[in-house]
Amino acid sequence: MAEVGTIGVKPIKVKATEVRAIEVKTIAVIGAGTMGRGIAHAAALGGYRTIIEDLLPGALRSAETEIRANLDKAVELGKVTASDADSAFGRLEYAESVEEAAREADLVIEAVPEEMESKIEIFTLLDKICRPTTMLASNTSSLSVTEIASVTYRARKCVGMHFFNPVHKMKLLEVVRALETDDDTLATAVEVGKRMRKEVIVIKESPGFITSRINAMIGNEAFYMLQEGIASAADIDKALKLGLNHPMGPFELVDLVGLDTRLSILEYLHKSLGDKYRPAPLLVQYVKAGRLGRKSGRGVYEYPEVSAVKQNLSS
Ligand SMILES: NC(=O)c1ccc[n+]([C@@H]2O[C@H](COP(=O)([O-])OP(=O)(O)OC[C@H]3O[C@@H](n4cnc5c(N)ncnc54)[C@H](O)[C@@H]3O)[C@@H](O)[C@H]2O)c1
């Protein structure tokens, strides 16, 4: 028997002869934002031909620069050899449309913003243009992969692959089994995750999976505390780092994740799991003000270096 993961107390076991990880050579990544560029980095380093696409050409350019810088840093730290870094960089391709990116892919990983409409739009298009054998994965942090997959004629080939930020450093991959995901697709997602050097856990679909559900709760509570004036953002971060041994404070983390992404997750969890996930009004206000975190130059904290780069790019 092969074990492809564990759900609850029961390992998911299927007869080895029945499970076949499908060979993946080419991966397309749709969306080159915070996550898409990291997923592309890890896929290329895992030996896959990796084609990345974004609506905004500027996002592709900055993804290329950031991936190069992160690979160079990994070489400097002795984590990757210079030749592996160069080979990985050479395996990356940049496409001008979803069609161009996905038509030769064996696996497409979608990393567009956390909105059901956007995911459904992309999956509908992918289902039309991809080969019938192509698997479709979503990097959604919270949404129902079953619902996303339902717009396709290949629900059994759809799966959740939830990576963590920054992808090139974070070890975990949550592989999410949706209602119709078949064993081969699940086994393939696990195999690809391992080749991307991740520790893989398999979970049954549920809003926010494991990590987003717990993390959204902590992060939201931190915003309520800030709003109530209980302590400064820096002290709330310090309390969780030094008192609870979290590697990052909740505000440092939300600035990295993106306040808009966190708000979308909370809105979905609020709708599906109830009032305890109601987004803190202060978080909503920050997003309205355009304070989205590191990526916009300002979130809970300020990032003058990012603002300066953005100004240079637009001038
Ligand atoms: N940010 C995190 O820490 C984190 C962690 C795990 C998972 N996720 C999930 O990853 C997904 C992406 O999040 P992100 O933080 O990278 O968002 P982001 O806003 O940083 O990037 C999204 C990118 O998608 C592009 N895009 C939008 N619509 C598109 C389309 N139709 N076709 C192609 N590209 C399109 C945007 O231009 C942007 O570059 C979300 O589902 C999010 O929940 C995020």
PDBQT file of the ligand as one rigid body, heavy atoms in Angstrom, charges set to zero:
ROOT
HETATM    1  N1  LIG A 401       0.777  36.400   0.160  1.00  0.00    +0.000 N 
HETATM    2  C1  LIG A 401       0.887  35.290   0.893  1.00  0.00    +0.000 C 
HETATM    3  O1  LIG A 401       1.564  35.264   1.931  1.00  0.00    +0.000 OA
HETATM    4  C2  LIG A 401       0.217  34.022   0.451  1.00  0.00    +0.000 A 
HETATM    5  C3  LIG A 401       0.591  32.808   1.042  1.00  0.00    +0.000 A 
HETATM    6  C4  LIG A 401       0.021  31.622   0.579  1.00  0.00    +0.000 A 
HETATM    7  C5  LIG A 401      -0.933  31.669  -0.453  1.00  0.00    +0.000 A 
HETATM    8  N2  LIG A 401      -1.296  32.881  -0.984  1.00  0.00    +0.000 N 
HETATM    9  C6  LIG A 401      -2.299  32.883  -2.061  1.00  0.00    +0.000 C 
HETATM   10  O2  LIG A 401      -1.629  33.041  -3.296  1.00  0.00    +0.000 OA
HETATM   11  C7  LIG A 401      -2.492  33.716  -4.216  1.00  0.00    +0.000 C 
HETATM   12  C8  LIG A 401      -1.777  34.927  -4.753  1.00  0.00    +0.000 C 
HETATM   13  O3  LIG A 401      -1.469  35.794  -3.667  1.00  0.00    +0.000 OA
HETATM   14  P1  LIG A 401      -0.283  36.862  -3.735  1.00  0.00    +0.000 P 
HETATM   15  O4  LIG A 401      -0.022  37.270  -2.336  1.00  0.00    +0.000 OA
HETATM   16  O5  LIG A 401       0.824  36.344  -4.584  1.00  0.00    +0.000 OA
HETATM   17  O6  LIG A 401      -1.031  38.053  -4.500  1.00  0.00    +0.000 OA
HETATM   18  P2  LIG A 401      -0.350  39.295  -5.241  1.00  0.00    +0.000 P 
HETATM   19  O7  LIG A 401      -1.390  40.367  -5.255  1.00  0.00    +0.000 OA
HETATM   20  O8  LIG A 401       0.989  39.590  -4.679  1.00  0.00    +0.000 OA
HETATM   21  O9  LIG A 401      -0.113  38.741  -6.743  1.00  0.00    +0.000 OA
HETATM   22  C9  LIG A 401      -1.162  38.370  -7.614  1.00  0.00    +0.000 C 
HETATM   23  C10 LIG A 401      -0.649  38.544  -9.045  1.00  0.00    +0.000 C 
HETATM   24  O10 LIG A 401      -1.636  38.016  -9.943  1.00  0.00    +0.000 OA
HETATM   25  C11 LIG A 401      -1.698  38.889 -11.059  1.00  0.00    +0.000 C 
HETATM   26  N3  LIG A 401      -3.002  38.682 -11.707  1.00  0.00    +0.000 N 
HETATM   27  C12 LIG A 401      -4.220  39.155 -11.343  1.00  0.00    +0.000 A 
HETATM   28  N4  LIG A 401      -5.176  38.678 -12.174  1.00  0.00    +0.000 NA
HETATM   29  C13 LIG A 401      -4.534  37.905 -13.088  1.00  0.00    +0.000 A 
HETATM   30  C14 LIG A 401      -4.966  37.173 -14.222  1.00  0.00    +0.000 A 
HETATM   31  N5  LIG A 401      -6.249  37.127 -14.575  1.00  0.00    +0.000 N 
HETATM   32  N6  LIG A 401      -4.024  36.505 -14.957  1.00  0.00    +0.000 NA
HETATM   33  C15 LIG A 401      -2.713  36.563 -14.625  1.00  0.00    +0.000 A 
HETATM   34  N7  LIG A 401      -2.246  37.247 -13.557  1.00  0.00    +0.000 NA
HETATM   35  C16 LIG A 401      -3.149  37.913 -12.799  1.00  0.00    +0.000 A 
HETATM   36  C17 LIG A 401      -1.497  40.276 -10.500  1.00  0.00    +0.000 C 
HETATM   37  O11 LIG A 401      -1.060  41.191 -11.501  1.00  0.00    +0.000 OA
HETATM   38  C18 LIG A 401      -0.421  40.009  -9.438  1.00  0.00    +0.000 C 
HETATM   39  O12 LIG A 401       0.887  40.160  -9.958  1.00  0.00    +0.000 OA
HETATM   40  C19 LIG A 401      -3.769  34.039  -3.444  1.00  0.00    +0.000 C 
HETATM   41  O13 LIG A 401      -4.724  33.042  -3.680  1.00  0.00    +0.000 OA
HETATM   42  C20 LIG A 401      -3.304  34.020  -2.000  1.00  0.00    +0.000 C 
HETATM   43  O14 LIG A 401      -4.323  33.749  -1.087  1.00  0.00    +0.000 OA
HETATM   44  C21 LIG A 401      -0.728  34.051  -0.574  1.00  0.00    +0.000 A 
ENDROOT
TORSDOF 0
